[in-house]
Amino acid sequence: MSSVWPRRAFVKSAAVGGVALLVPFHLRARLNHDTNGADAGTFAPNAWLEISANDQVRIWCGKSEMGQGVRTSLPMIVAEELCCDWRNVQVVQADLQPRYGEQLTGGSLSVRTSYASLRKAGAAAREMLLSAAAAEWGVDQKECYAALSEVLHANSQRRARYGSLVARAAKLTASPDPPLKSPSQFTLIGHPTPRTDTKLKVSGQAKFGLDVRVPGMLIACVERCPVFGGSVRSSNAEEVKKIPGVRAVLEQNSVHLTHHFGEESGPGSRNYTCASVAVLADSTWAAMQARKKLKVEWDEGPSAQESTASLRDQFQKLLAAPGTVMRNDGDFDKAFASSAKKIEAVYEVPFLAHATMEPMNCTAHVHDGKCEIWAPTQIPGAAANSVAQALGIPRGNIQLHVTFLGGGFGRRLIQDYAVEAALLSRDARAPVQVVWSREDDVRHDFYRPASYHVLRAGLDASGQLVAWFHRGASPSIGVFYNGTGISPQGAAEMNGPDFPAFGIPNMRTEFVLAQSGMPLGYWRSVENSGNQFVISSFFDEVAFAAQRDPVELRLAVLGPARKISLGGDGTIDVGRGRQVIEVVAEKAGWGTPLPKGTGRGIAAHFGYGSYVAQVAEVACDASRGTLRVQRVICAIDCGQAINPSGVQAQMEGAINFGLAAALKSAITVQNGRVQQSNFHDYEVLRMKDSPPVIEVHVISSSEPPGGCGEPGVPPIAPAVANAVFAATGRRIRRLPIRSADLMQA
């Protein structure tokens, strides 16, 4: 079980072609409205929706669309309460502006932190329109109702289009606490709905970061030091400047990053050395070809001594001694010493890159003490902060446009590429688009930390799990951004409430901080992606040693349905957790016979406000060292599902994303350098490797919405590893799964 649950008004306007009613809503469950200095019928917005006289509804989305469907789900919430005709809704991407509130897109937070306030925004607009119609007809507002962008009067059968009511409604005051629909009245929420951005993408109209074009724009391709923290000694910049089409060759040595998720002390930030030589040219091709002519001598610094082998040696030495205690229930040492059966194992997971399909890029234009940015970013506010500090200008002088993102997975929470573009634009005195190659993207990422784990468990004579110990070591994302001032608990890449907490009388978990020169960042589901592989795989080992069915033992350890408070980190609803396990086991046919060489494995993850369980079915050929994931069954309880088809797509994507980490992907280091460069050696899942069958069962629920982007990732790797054991009798204790791990001895 994860502690990563929550990591942390109307406007008047003269619209083109006629009057418009503009409804602002704040993304923090507040509905502000301010008429100071406004003309008649106008309200000042935070984030807002607009209803025009021609009945068109425009809804601005304050989150970044990176494939997760947020440009559909968030407008659906507003439209549901507004009772508008969904066919007439136009979704508009919000640029960075204070009125949109927090524009962070990450941590599976978008829907769950916006749901209440967006419902109020739609409901407030609906009530204003009802009031306007009732006043026009001289009837009681309670006799009126709204549907499909019309207000209807039940007794007289009169009806009025929303567009015809805009002028009158704009003169009214929005209620800060309007009545909301009951879930039984929903006609849009909870119903599978096609995505609003599909047509834009299949027709080529969607504008991603790489599609941005600005008059006079130069293209920059950047040669970066292969070792993190290095600097430039010398280069042949003058020679490269003479190449036709090249406009400048510039050096950079420092970038300021603003960290998006505050730990204990608010958002963290750091200046770090990111030495590079950039070639600026008239075209992408010219910049790329000229970059190949660069000859740079680097001062690589102390990180050049690091390797995957040296980090593993450090892990092993660190884990020989106690670490920071994350949880300590009962007396593990005494219970383990007296156990009838003892189980011990060591697990290992590697660094991982994000490998978004659209490599990093950004366009910036610095002029007259201001900076305009076009960025595929998950957190435009942090990008603006970082650029403002790097340029030494006020944050208010930054204008930032958010484009479509070709994938994020946490990589675009880091602002290095935006700062690069801004500094190069300033120095070149022209608009600049920084374009990363795939090799740049793989070798200069902010990686999911590698980690190493020692686990022990004890069973009593009746096969009850009475003792559990887990000590993990890894570099820390928190330390990378916040420095050594962060507390040991804040630095930990482990969570005290992780399963099987609360179900074992004697349990101790510890974390040991390792040192690494590798740049670190959040990767889809963060530490849970590796930790859940370790925990759920070892739990399967314990079940086998106890001669108990893994599903039965997991349910036994979870215990009866109840709610467990995690203090400021939310609540675990054990009943919901039990249900997804029971549903996925039933849908997968758990316990029914399978052919020889085929096995099933189960794992679950509770976090981000949601509950997910998965069963993987794999076929293994031990003589050849091959495996095929044939079928994955997934059950998710994400509370109220806004768009069930979107939830299904998120789970399917998460399963395939997690399978890449389980079967294909690893970043290794030698002499401080990332050894991988492109998809030939940093492999991701191909279509042919995806399971032929993925079934997603969305549990019907009236609980508040939970996250969907991340909780589907952690269970799949352990589910596959446990299925491999069921098929072959061989344990998988490191990722990715290698052919040698499967072959007969």
C-alpha positions in Angstrom: 0.0 0.0 0.0 1.4 3.3 -1.0 1.5 6.6 1.0 1.6 8.5 -2.3 -2.0 9.4 -2.3 -2.2 13.1 -2.5 1.5 14.1 -2.9 0.8 17.0 -2.5 -17.0 33.8 -11.0 -18.0 34.7 -14.1 -16.5 37.1 -16.7 -18.2 39.3 -19.1 -16.8 39.6 -22.6 -17.8 40.7 -26.0 -17.1 37.6 -28.0 -16.5 37.7 -31.7 -19.9 37.7 -33.3 -21.9 38.6 -30.2 -22.4 38.5 -26.5 -20.8 35.8 -24.4 -21.2 34.6 -20.8 -17.8 33.7 -19.4 -17.7 31.6 -16.2 -14.4 31.4 -14.4 -13.6 28.6 -12.0 -10.6 28.0 -9.8 -9.0 24.6 -9.9 -8.8 24.6 -6.1 -12.4 24.0 -5.2 -13.2 27.8 -5.1 -15.5 29.8 -7.3 -14.4 33.4 -7.2 -16.1 36.2 -8.9 -15.2 39.9 -9.1 -17.1 42.7 -10.9 -14.7 45.5 -10.0 -14.2 47.7 -13.0 -16.3 45.5 -15.3 -18.9 46.6 -17.7 -22.5 45.6 -17.3 -22.9 41.8 -17.5 -19.2 41.0 -17.1 -17.4 38.9 -14.4 -13.7 38.6 -13.8 -12.4 35.0 -14.2 -9.9 32.7 -12.8 -10.1 29.6 -15.0 -13.2 29.8 -17.1 -15.9 28.5 -19.5 -17.6 30.6 -22.1 -21.2 30.3 -23.4 -21.8 32.4 -26.6 -25.0 33.6 -28.1 -24.8 30.9 -30.8 -25.0 28.2 -28.0 -21.3 27.2 -28.4 -19.7 26.3 -25.1 -15.9 26.8 -24.8 -14.1 25.2 -21.8 -10.5 26.0 -21.1 -8.4 23.1 -19.8 -5.7 24.2 -17.3 -3.9 20.9 -17.4 -1.4 19.6 -20.1 -2.6 17.0 -22.5 0.0 14.3 -23.0 -2.1 11.4 -24.1 -3.9 10.8 -20.9 -7.2 12.3 -22.0 -7.4 15.3 -19.7 -8.8 17.5 -22.4 -11.8 15.3 -22.4 -12.3 14.3 -18.8 -12.0 17.8 -17.2 -14.5 19.4 -19.7 -16.9 16.5 -19.1 -17.1 17.4 -15.5 -18.0 21.0 -16.3 -20.4 20.0 -19.0 -22.2 17.5 -16.8 -23.3 20.1 -14.3 -23.8 22.7 -16.9 -26.3 20.4 -18.7 -25.0 21.6 -22.0 -25.0 19.8 -25.3 -21.6 18.0 -25.4 -21.7 18.1 -29.2 -21.4 21.9 -29.0 -18.4 22.0 -26.6 -15.1 23.3 -27.8 -12.1 22.6 -25.6 -9.3 25.2 -25.5 -5.8 24.7 -24.0 -5.1 27.2 -21.3 -1.8 29.1 -21.4 0.0 29.9 -18.2 -2.0 32.5 -16.3 -2.8 33.0 -12.6 -6.5 32.7 -13.1 -6.2 29.0 -14.0 -4.7 28.2 -10.6 -2.2 25.4 -10.2 -1.5 24.0 -13.7 0.7 21.1 -12.6 -0.1 17.9 -14.5 1.4 15.0 -12.7 1.0 12.6 -9.7 -2.3 11.5 -11.2 -3.8 14.7 -9.7 -5.6 16.4 -12.5 -9.1 14.9 -12.1 -9.0 14.2 -8.4 -7.9 17.8 -7.4 -10.3 19.4 -9.9 -13.5 17.4 -9.6 -15.3 19.4 -6.9 -14.4 22.8 -8.2 -15.2 22.0 -11.8 -18.6 20.6 -10.9 -19.3 23.9 -9.0 -18.3 25.9 -12.0 -20.7 24.1 -14.3 -23.5 24.1 -11.7 -23.1 27.8 -11.0 -23.4 28.6 -14.7 -26.5 26.4 -15.0 -28.1 28.1 -12.0 -27.5 31.5 -13.5 -29.1 30.4 -16.8 -32.1 28.9 -14.9 -32.5 32.2 -13.0 -32.3 34.2 -16.1 -35.0 32.1 -17.8 -37.3 32.1 -14.8 -37.1 35.9 -14.6 -37.8 36.3 -18.2 -40.9 34.1 -18.0 -42.0 35.4 -14.6 -42.0 31.9 -13.0 -40.4 30.2 -10.0 -36.9 29.0 -10.8 -37.8 25.7 -9.1 -40.2 25.0 -11.9 -37.4 25.1 -14.5 -34.8 22.6 -15.4 -31.9 22.4 -17.9 -31.0 19.9 -20.5 -28.9 19.9 -23.7 -28.1 23.6 -23.6 -31.7 24.6 -23.0 -33.8 25.8 -20.1 -37.3 24.3 -20.0 -40.4 25.2 -17.9 -42.3 22.1 -17.1 -45.8 23.6 -16.7 -45.9 25.8 -19.8 -43.6 23.8 -22.0 -41.6 26.9 -22.8 -37.9 26.5 -23.6 -35.0 28.9 -24.1 -31.6 28.2 -25.7 -28.6 29.0 -23.5 -27.4 31.5 -26.1 -30.6 33.5 -25.9 -30.2 33.8 -22.1 -26.5 35.0 -22.1 -27.1 38.7 -21.8 -29.6 38.4 -18.9 -27.5 35.8 -17.1 -24.4 37.9 -17.4 -26.0 40.5 -15.1 -26.5 37.9 -12.3 -24.2 36.9 -9.4 -22.8 33.4 -9.3 -23.5 31.3 -6.2 -20.3 30.1 -4.5 -22.2 27.0 -3.5 -24.7 25.9 -6.2 -26.7 22.7 -5.9 -25.0 19.7 -7.6 -26.5 16.8 -9.4 -26.7 13.4 -7.7 -24.6 10.7 -9.4 -27.9 9.0 -10.5 -28.6 12.1 -12.6 -25.4 12.0 -14.5 -25.8 11.7 -18.3 -22.2 12.3 -19.3 -20.0 11.4 -16.3 -19.6 7.7 -16.1 -20.4 7.1 -19.7 -17.8 6.1 -22.3 -17.1 9.3 -24.3 -14.9 9.8 -27.4 -11.9 12.0 -26.8 -12.1 15.6 -27.9 -8.5 15.6 -29.3 -8.7 12.5 -31.5 -9.7 14.4 -34.7 -7.0 17.0 -34.2 -4.4 14.3 -33.9 -5.4 12.0 -36.7 -5.8 15.0 -39.1 -2.4 16.5 -38.1 -4.0 19.7 -36.7 -2.8 19.1 -33.1 0.2 21.3 -32.4 3.0 19.7 -30.4 6.1 21.5 -29.2 8.0 20.4 -32.3 5.3 21.9 -34.6 5.9 25.5 -33.3 7.1 28.0 -35.9 8.0 31.6 -35.1 9.2 34.1 -37.7 13.0 34.4 -37.7 13.3 31.3 -35.5 16.7 29.5 -35.4 17.0 25.8 -34.6 19.5 24.7 -31.9 21.0 21.3 -31.6 23.1 20.9 -28.4 26.1 18.8 -27.7 26.1 18.1 -23.9 28.8 16.8 -21.7 28.4 13.0 -21.6 29.0 13.0 -17.8 26.6 14.8 -15.6 28.3 17.7 -13.9 31.1 18.2 -16.4 32.2 21.4 -18.1 33.7 22.5 -21.4 37.5 22.8 -21.7 37.7 23.7 -25.3 35.9 23.3 -28.7 36.2 24.0 -32.4 33.3 26.5 -32.2 35.0 29.0 -34.5 35.5 26.3 -37.2 31.9 25.2 -37.0 30.6 28.7 -37.2 31.9 28.9 -40.8 29.6 26.0 -42.0 26.9 27.3 -44.4 23.6 27.8 -42.6 25.1 28.0 -39.1 24.3 31.3 -37.3 26.0 30.8 -34.0 27.9 28.3 -31.8 27.3 29.0 -28.1 28.4 27.5 -24.8 26.3 27.0 -21.7 27.4 25.8 -18.3 24.6 26.2 -15.8 20.9 25.6 -15.7 18.4 26.4 -12.9 15.7 23.9 -12.3 12.6 24.3 -10.2 11.3 21.1 -8.6 7.6 20.6 -8.9 6.6 18.5 -5.8 7.7 20.1 -2.5 8.7 17.6 0.1 8.8 19.1 3.6 10.1 22.6 2.7 8.0 23.5 -0.4 9.1 23.3 -4.0 12.8 22.5 -4.3 15.2 23.9 -6.8 18.8 23.7 -7.7 21.5 25.1 -10.0 23.6 22.5 -11.6 26.3 22.3 -14.1 25.0 21.2 -17.5 27.9 21.9 -19.8 27.0 22.1 -23.5 27.9 23.6 -26.9 24.9 24.6 -29.0 24.8 24.9 -32.8 22.2 27.4 -34.0 21.2 27.2 -37.7 18.5 28.1 -40.1 17.1 24.6 -40.2 17.0 21.4 -38.2 19.0 19.5 -40.8 21.7 22.2 -40.9 21.9 22.3 -37.1 22.1 18.5 -36.8 24.8 18.2 -39.5 26.9 21.0 -38.1 26.7 19.5 -34.6 28.4 16.4 -36.0 31.4 18.5 -36.8 31.8 19.7 -33.3 34.9 18.6 -31.4 34.6 19.3 -27.7 37.1 18.5 -24.9 35.3 18.0 -21.6 36.3 18.3 -18.0 34.2 15.4 -16.9 34.4 15.8 -13.2 34.1 13.2 -10.4 31.0 11.5 -11.8 33.2 10.0 -14.5 34.1 7.3 -12.0 30.6 6.0 -11.6 29.4 2.7 -13.2 26.5 0.3 -12.8 29.0 -2.1 -11.1 30.4 0.5 -8.7 26.8 1.6 -7.7 25.9 -2.1 -7.1 29.0 -2.5 -4.9 27.9 0.6 -2.9 24.4 -0.7 -2.5 25.7 -4.0 -1.1 28.0 -2.3 1.4 25.3 0.1 2.5 22.7 -2.6 3.1 25.0 -4.4 5.4 24.3 -1.7 8.0 21.0 -0.4 9.4 19.2 2.5 7.6 16.6 5.1 8.4 13.6 3.4 9.9 10.4 4.0 8.0 8.2 1.6 9.9 8.8 -0.5 13.1 5.8 -2.5 14.3 6.3 -5.1 17.1 9.7 -6.8 17.4 10.9 -8.1 14.1 14.2 -9.5 15.3 12.6 -11.6 18.0 9.7 -12.8 15.8 12.1 -13.6 12.9 14.5 -15.5 15.2 11.7 -17.7 16.5 10.0 -18.3 13.1 9.4 -21.9 12.1 10.4 -21.0 8.5 12.5 -18.1 7.2 12.6 -16.6 3.7 15.3 -14.2 2.5 15.9 -12.6 -0.9 17.7 -9.8 -2.6 16.1 -7.7 -5.4 17.4 -5.2 -7.8 16.0 -2.7 -10.3 17.9 -0.4 -12.7 17.8 3.2 -13.7 15.1 3.9 -16.3 14.6 6.7 -18.9 11.3 8.2 -19.8 11.7 7.8 -23.5 8.7 9.9 -24.5 7.8 9.6 -28.2 8.3 13.4 -28.7 11.9 14.1 -27.6 12.4 17.2 -25.4 12.1 20.6 -27.2 11.1 24.2 -26.5 10.8 27.4 -28.4 11.7 30.7 -26.7 12.0 34.4 -27.8 13.8 36.7 -25.4 13.5 40.4 -26.3 13.1 43.7 -24.5 13.4 42.2 -21.0 10.6 39.7 -21.7 10.5 36.1 -22.8 7.8 34.3 -24.7 7.9 30.5 -24.5 6.1 27.7 -26.4 6.6 24.5 -24.4 5.3 20.9 -24.1 5.5 21.1 -20.3 3.7 19.3 -17.5 4.2 22.3 -15.2 4.2 25.7 -16.9 4.6 27.6 -13.7 7.9 25.9 -12.8 9.1 26.4 -16.4 8.4 30.2 -16.0 10.1 30.3 -12.6 13.2 28.5 -13.9 13.4 30.7 -17.0 12.9 33.9 -15.1 15.6 33.1 -12.6 18.0 32.0 -15.4 17.4 35.2 -17.3 17.3 37.4 -14.2 13.9 38.9 -15.2 10.6 39.1 -13.3 8.3 36.1 -13.5 5.6 38.5 -14.7 7.7 39.1 -17.9 7.3 35.5 -18.9 4.5 34.5 -21.3 4.2 30.7 -21.8 2.0 28.8 -24.3 1.3 25.2 -23.6 1.3 22.9 -26.6 0.3 19.2 -26.9 2.8 16.9 -25.3 4.1 13.8 -27.1 4.2 11.9 -23.8 5.4 13.1 -20.4 5.6 10.3 -17.8 7.2 12.8 -15.4 10.1 13.9 -17.7 8.4 17.1 -18.6 8.2 18.1 -14.9 11.8 19.1 -15.2 12.6 22.4 -16.9 16.1 22.0 -18.4 15.0 22.2 -22.0 13.0 25.4 -21.4 15.9 27.1 -19.8 18.2 26.0 -22.6 15.9 27.6 -25.2 15.6 30.8 -23.2 19.3 31.3 -22.6 20.2 30.5 -26.3 17.5 33.0 -27.5 18.9 35.7 -25.2 22.5 35.1 -26.4 21.5 34.7 -30.1 19.1 37.7 -30.0 16.5 35.7 -31.9 13.7 33.2 -31.4 15.3 29.7 -30.8 13.8 26.2 -30.9 15.9 23.6 -29.1 15.5 20.2 -30.7 16.7 17.1 -28.9 17.5 14.0 -30.8 16.5 10.5 -29.5 20.1 10.0 -28.4 20.0 13.3 -26.4 16.7 12.2 -24.8 18.1 8.8 -23.7 21.5 10.0 -22.5 20.5 13.2 -20.8 17.3 12.3 -19.0 16.4 12.6 -15.3 16.2 8.9 -14.5 14.1 6.7 -12.2 16.6 5.8 -9.5 18.2 2.4 -9.5 17.7 0.5 -6.2 18.7 -2.6 -4.3 16.7 -4.4 -1.6 17.2 -7.0 1.1 14.0 -8.7 2.4 13.3 -11.3 5.1 10.1 -12.9 6.3 9.2 -15.3 9.0 6.3 -17.9 9.2 5.1 -19.6 12.3 4.4 -23.3 12.5 0.8 -22.8 11.1 2.0 -20.9 8.1 1.0 -17.5 9.3 3.2 -14.5 8.2 4.4 -13.1 11.5 7.6 -11.1 10.6 8.6 -8.9 7.6 11.7 -6.9 7.0 12.6 -4.7 4.0 15.8 -2.6 3.7 16.2 -0.7 0.5 19.0 1.5 -0.9 19.0 4.0 -3.7 19.9 7.5 -4.7 17.2 10.0 -3.7 15.1 12.3 -5.9 14.3 14.4 -2.9 18.0 15.0 -2.1 18.8 15.7 -5.8 16.4 18.6 -5.8 16.3 19.7 -2.1 19.9 19.0 -1.0 21.1 17.4 2.2 18.8 19.6 4.3 15.9 17.3 3.6 15.1 14.8 6.5 16.1 11.2 6.1 12.4 10.2 5.9 11.9 12.9 3.2 14.8 11.5 1.3 13.6 7.9 1.4 12.5 6.2 -1.8 10.2 4.0 0.3 6.9 4.4 2.0 6.1 3.2 5.5 2.5 2.3 4.8 3.4 0.1 1.8 1.8 -3.4 1.8 2.0 -5.6 3.9 1.9 -2.9 6.6 -1.1 -3.1 9.0 -1.4 -6.8 8.4 1.7 -8.2 10.0 2.4 -7.9 13.8 6.2 -7.6 13.4 7.4 -5.4 10.6 10.4 -3.2 10.0 11.3 -1.2 6.9 14.4 0.8 6.4 16.0 3.1 3.7 19.6 3.7 3.1 20.7 6.7 1.0 23.1 5.9 -1.8 25.3 8.5 -3.6 25.2 8.9 -7.4 26.1 11.5 -9.9 23.1 10.5 -12.1 20.4 13.2 -12.6 17.1 11.9 -11.1 13.5 12.6 -11.8 10.0 11.3 -11.4 9.0 8.4 -13.6 5.5 7.2 -14.0 4.4 6.0 -10.6 7.8 7.1 -9.1 9.3 4.7 -6.5 6.3 2.5 -6.6 7.3 1.2 -10.0 10.3 -0.6 -8.5 9.2 -1.1 -4.9 6.0 -2.9 -5.9 8.0 -5.3 -8.0 10.1 -6.1 -5.0 7.3 -6.3 -2.4 4.7 -8.3 -4.5 7.4 -10.7 -5.8 8.7 -11.4 -2.4 5.2 -11.8 -1.0 4.7 -14.5 -3.7 7.8 -16.2 -2.4 6.4 -16.1 1.1 3.1 -17.6 -0.1 4.9 -20.4 -1.8 7.0 -21.1 1.3 3.8 -21.1 3.4 2.2 -23.5 0.9 -0.7 -21.0 0.6 -2.4 -19.6 -2.4 -1.1 -16.0 -3.1 -4.6 -14.6 -3.4 -5.8 -16.2 -0.2 -2.7 -15.1 1.7 -2.9 -11.5 0.3 -6.5 -11.3 1.4 -5.7 -12.8 4.8 -2.9 -10.2 5.4 -5.1 -7.4 4.3 -7.7 -8.4 6.8 -11.3 -7.4 7.1 -12.8 -4.4 5.3 -12.0 -1.2 7.2 -10.5 2.2 6.6 -7.0 2.9 7.8 -5.9 6.6 8.3 -2.5 7.6 7.1 -2.6 10.9 8.8 -1.9 13.7 6.3 -1.3 11.1 3.5 -4.9 10.0 3.2 -6.8 6.8 3.9 -6.6 3.2 2.8 -10.0 1.6 2.3 -9.2 -2.1 2.7 -12.6 -3.1 1.5 -11.9 -1.5 -1.9 -8.5 -3.1 -2.0 -10.0 -6.6 -1.3 -12.6 -6.1 -4.0 -10.2 -5.4 -6.8 -8.2 -8.5 -5.8 -11.3 -10.7 -5.7 -12.6 -9.3 -9.0 -9.4 -9.7 -10.9 -8.9 -13.3 -9.6 -12.4 -14.2 -10.6 -12.2 -12.7 -14.0 -8.8 -14.3 -14.7 -10.0 -17.8 -13.7 -7.6 -17.9 -10.9 -6.9 -21.5 -9.8 -8.1 -23.1 -13.0 -5.7 -25.4 -14.9 -3.2 -24.1 -17.5 -1.1 -25.9 -20.0 2.5 -26.9 -19.1 4.9 -24.0 -19.3 2.1 -21.5 -18.6 1.5 -19.7 -15.4 -0.5 -16.9 -13.7 0.8 -14.3 -11.3 -1.0 -11.6 -9.3 0.0 -8.3 -7.8 -1.8 -5.1 -6.6 -1.1 -1.5 -5.9 -3.2 0.9 -3.8 -2.2 4.5 -4.3 -3.0 7.9 -6.0 -6.5 7.5 -4.6 -7.2 4.3 -6.6 -7.0 0.5 -6.1 -5.6 -1.7 -8.9 -5.0 -5.4 -9.1 -3.6 -7.3 -12.1 -3.2 -11.0 -13.1 -0.7 -11.8 -15.8 -0.7 -15.0 -17.8 2.6 -16.0 -19.4 3.9 -18.8 -21.5 7.6 -19.7 -21.0 10.0 -21.8 -23.0 12.7 -22.6 -20.5 14.9 -24.4 -23.2 15.1 -21.2 -25.3 14.8 -18.6 -22.5 11.7 -16.9 -23.9 8.4 -15.8 -22.5 5.2 -14.3 -23.9 2.7 -12.4 -21.9 -0.5 -13.8 -23.3 -3.1 -12.2 -21.2 -3.4 -9.5 -18.6 -6.6 -9.0 -16.5 -6.9 -5.7 -14.6 -9.4 -4.5 -12.1 -9.4 -0.8 -11.0 -11.5 1.1 -8.5 -10.8 4.7 -9.2 -13.8 6.0 -7.5 -16.2 7.8 -9.8 -14.9 7.1 -13.3 -15.4 10.3 -15.3 -14.8 8.7 -18.7 -14.7 4.8 -18.4 -13.2 4.5 -21.9 -10.4 6.9 -20.8 -9.8 4.8 -17.6 -9.6 1.7 -19.8 -7.1 3.4 -22.1 -5.0 4.5 -19.1 -4.8 1.0 -17.7 -3.9 -0.5 -21.1 -1.2 2.1 -21.5 0.1 1.6 -18.0 0.3 -2.1 -18.5 2.3 -1.8 -21.7 4.5 0.9 -20.1 5.2 -1.3 -17.1 5.8 -4.3 -19.3 8.6 -2.4 -21.1 10.3 -2.0 -17.7 9.7 -5.6 -16.9 10.9 -7.1 -20.1 13.0 -4.6 -22.0 14.3 -1.4 -20.5 17.4 -0.6 -18.4 19.9 2.3 -18.2 23.4 1.2 -17.4 26.4 3.5 -16.7 30.1 3.2 -17.5 32.7 5.9 -16.8 29.9 8.2 -15.8 28.2 7.8 -19.2 24.8 6.4 -20.0 25.6 3.4 -22.3 22.2 3.4 -24.1 21.4 5.8 -26.9 18.2 4.9 -28.9 15.5 2.3 -29.1 17.9 -0.4 -30.4 19.6 -0.6 -27.0 17.1 1.1 -24.7 14.2 -1.0 -25.8 10.6 -0.2 -25.2 7.6 -2.5 -25.8 6.8 -3.1 -29.5 3.3 -3.9 -30.7 4.3 -7.5 -31.3 5.3 -7.8 -27.6 2.0 -6.4 -26.2 -0.3 -9.0 -24.7 -2.9 -10.1 -27.3 -5.5 -9.8 -24.5 -5.8 -7.0 -22.0 -9.1 -6.9 -20.1 -9.9 -3.9 -17.9 -12.7 -4.1 -15.4 -13.7 -0.7 -14.0 -15.4 -1.1 -10.6 -18.5 1.0 -10.3 -18.1 3.4 -7.5 -19.5 6.6 -6.1 -16.4 7.5 -4.2 -14.5 10.7 -5.2 -12.4 10.2 -8.3 -8.9 8.7 -7.9 -5.9 8.9 -10.2 -5.5 6.7 -13.3 -2.3 7.6 -15.0 0.1 6.0 -12.5 -1.5 3.2 -10.3 -1.7 0.8 -13.3 2.1 0.6 -13.7 3.4 -0.9 -10.4 1.5 -4.3 -10.4 2.4 -5.5 -13.9 6.1 -6.4 -13.4 5.5 -8.5 -10.2 2.4 -10.1 -11.8 4.6 -11.2 -14.7 7.5 -12.3 -12.4 5.1 -14.3 -10.3 3.6 -15.9 -13.4 7.1 -16.9 -14.6 7.6 -18.7 -11.3 4.3 -20.5 -11.6 5.3 -21.6 -15.1 8.9 -22.5 -14.6 9.7 -22.6 -10.9 12.4 -19.9 -11.4 12.3 -16.7 -9.4 12.8 -13.3 -11.0 14.6 -10.9 -8.6 16.0 -8.3 -11.0 14.6 -6.3 -13.9 14.4 -6.4 -16.8 13.8 -10.2 -17.1 16.7 -11.7 -19.1 16.8 -14.8 -21.2 19.2 -16.4 -18.7 16.7 -15.9 -15.9 14.3 -18.2 -17.7 16.6 -20.9 -18.9 16.9 -24.3 -17.3 20.1 -24.7 -15.3 
